[in-house]
Amino acid sequence: MRLPVIKHISNFIEENDEDFVHETLETLENLTELSSLKDEELDVIGELISNMYGAIEVHKMMREEGISQKDAAKKFMDRVLGSIDK
């Protein structure tokens, strides 16, 4: 996961609509079923998918908890890193 990408997508959600990201996720997830994709291509698609889901979570925290994007991103990354350590 890349925090700058998550922040950028979170800004996109704020300026536009979360539905665009959900539709893009559906498309990317469907694309992963293509048997001719190389491992490197799947890795890139997987990274995009994880960043998009991260941005949705950051945006959700901003909306529900009324916190800044910076604080929401930090909280999200702390949660992700905490789950990796376990």
C-alpha positions, -999 to +999 in steps of 0.1 A: +000+000+000+012+034-008-001+063+013+003+090-014-019+069-037-045+063-010-046+100-003-049+109-040-078+084-044-094+097-012-093+132-027-109+119-058-137+103-038-142+136-019-144+156-052-165+131-071-182+101-058-172+068-041-193+049-067-166+056-094-140+038-072-164+009-065-170+004-102-133+006-110-127-021-083-153-044-098-136-040-132-101-046-118-113-076-098-129-091-129-097-085-148-077-106-124-097-137-137-079-134-170-057-164-173-032-148-196-021-122-172+015-124-160+024-125-123+038-089-125+006-077-140-015-093-113+008-077-087+002-043-101-036-048-103-035-062-067-016-031-055-042-008-072-070-027-056-056-026-021-049+012-025-085+018-036-099-002-007-076+018+016-088+051+002-125+040+007-116+032+043-099+065+048-128+084+033-152+064+055-133+074+087-132+110+076-169+110+070-180+090+101-155+102+126-152+138+113-114+136+113-089+151+088-075+131+059-041+131+075-054+116+108-076+091+090-047+080+068-025+076+098-051+057+117-057+034+087-020+027+082-015+020+120-043-005+117-028-021+086+006-023+101-008-036+134-025-065+116+007-073+098+026-076+130+002-102+144 
